[in-house]
Amino acid sequence: MDRDIRNIVILTGAGISAESGLATFRGPDGLWEGHRVEDVCTPVALARNPALVHRFYDERRAKLGGVKPNPAHEALAALDAAWPGELLLVTQNVDDLHERAGAKRLIHMHGELRSALCAACGKAVSWTASLPPETACTGCGKSRLRPDIVFFGEMPYEMDAIDDAIRRADLFVSIGTSGAVYPAAGFVQTARHVGARTLELNLDPSAGSFYFDESRMGPASVLVPQLVRELLA
Ligand code: APR
């Protein structure tokens, strides 16, 4: 690995949590297989059938207690703690495995299962139990709490901070994502545009493999610890 890497941006997707036992979205057992996306991950779905949407996320939130971080999450947390330069971990995942592994410099661009968002006042509150529709917001009191998940068609969180970090990056690493969903799938192109080295770690080639300087195929639990060893050597 080049010696002149100072600033790193790492994007993760469902593949990094697969070996912890959480289903990915587009694999054979994908979450979306069980549910039509239109049924559970759009503002229209939430308005049309709040009970179904809340139940879908309640099921996923409840699963978090039964899974734990895997060596890939742990390696990234160790890198975060040890890396002297800038480092930003951007996850598309809504599970809490990165933070449970100890990651600090972390952004959940698609929201978090363990957070509820008030559709009236915009306040986000930590939430670990089930979240029935019409739950009252602890801030404004209105019964408008919803899952704090960025639905298709909604703006992901902290896009300015993410874009700034990528524009300063010397290395951009994409881990466990199919490259099927924008804007995350476009980050590699911004990284290339600013001259960052681009590396993909994935089980299969992603839709964006073409854009990466290097693609390493294999399970994250093997490839990520190996990459962190290279970076910290
Ligand atoms: N190690 C590494 N990669 C893996 C592993 C593994 N053990 N298992 C699966 N993968 C890879 C798959 O090859 C696939 O390319 O992880 C990727 C998972 O892709 P998706 O299921 O599409 O998940 P993701 O890319 O995170 O989806 C992006 O789409 O549905 C929306 O908002 C949702 O954040 C999600 C976004």
Residues whose N, C-alpha, C, O or C-beta is under 5 A from the ligand:
A	BS01	APR	G13 A14 G15 A18 E19 T24 F25 R26 G27 Q92 N93 H110 G176 T177 S178 G179 A180 V181 L201 N202 L203 D204 G218 P219 A220
